[in-house]
Amino acid sequence: MTQADQAWLQIIGDAKPNTWVALNEDGTELWGQGSSFAEAVEDAARNGHDDPVLFLIPPDWQAVVSDGLLMEGLASSELTEEEFWESVDRETNAMLSGYRPTRIAS
């Protein structure tokens, strides 16, 4: 998993469900957040950032991989550790491809 993917997962993992986040262009820095689109834009502006990428965190957002599943997978004898992490990368990349932020024209 790339550092950009890790940053993106950290941001969306920490965000409250059903809120807006204002990000930099590649989605690796949180510039602002709010309960509405406008609040997130205003928060980013207060933090010195113009023209953020806005992303709505879904109300039913749930982590795809929990700590327990990670530990279970690592302890499994069915996959080597390398194979396990490759499968986590594949699943994470598949999940991220559907949730990448896109610029919303204002």
N, C-alpha and C positions, 0 to 999 in steps of 0.2 A: 504494500500500500504506500502510495506516495505521501510526502509531507502535506501536500495540498489536500489530498483525500482525508488525512488525519485531522487537519484543521477544520475542514468542512464537517466531518462527523462530530467533532468537539462542539462546534457552533450549534448544529441542529440538535445534538444530544442535550445541550444545556438550555436550549430555548424552551419557553413554556408553550404548551399546545395552544393553537388558535391565536397566535400572535404573529406580528410582522417583524422580520429582521431586515436591516439595511446592511449590505455587505459591499466590500470592494469588488472590482470587476471579475476577479477570478474566484470569488466566494471563499477566500481564506481569512478575511479579517472582518470582524463584527464592528460596524461603524455606528449602529444604533438599533433600537428596537422599540416596539410599542404595540398597544392593543389595536391600533388602526394603521393603515397605510400612511396617513398623514403624520401620525405620532412618530413612526419610525423614520420618516424623512426629516422631521423636525429634530429628532434626537441625533441623527447623523450630522445635520447642519450645526447643532450645538457643539458637536465633537470636532468640527472643522472640516467636514467632508461634504462635498457637493456631488450630485449625480450618482447616488448609490444604486446598487442592484437590489431590488426588493423581492422578498420571498416570504410567502405565508406558510407558517408551520401548521400542518393539518391538525384539527382538533383531536384526532384519534391516533396521533403519532406514537408509535411504540418502537423501542429498540429491536432490531432484528436479531442481534446476538447479545445475550446477557453474559455476565461474568460466569454464571453457573454453566451455561452451554460451552463457553470457552474452556473452562476447566475440564468438563466432561469430554470434550473433543480432544484436548491435549492428552488426557489419560487413556484414551481409546487405543487399543492395539490394532484396530482395523486400518489406521492410516499412520504413516510416519509423521513426525512433527512438520516436516517440510510440506508434505502433501496436505496436511490439515490447514496450514497457513495459506497455501495456494487456493484451497477451496474457500476459505474465508475471504480472500482477496476477490475471487470470482463472484461470490455472492454479494459482497459489498459493492463491487463495481456495477453489478447488475442493478442493485438497489439505487445507487447514486445516479445511474443514467436516467432514471425516471424522475429524479428530484433535483436536478441541477438548476440553479437560479437562472432566470432569463431577464433581460432588461425590459422593463415596462415603460413604454413611451409616455411622456407626460405632456 
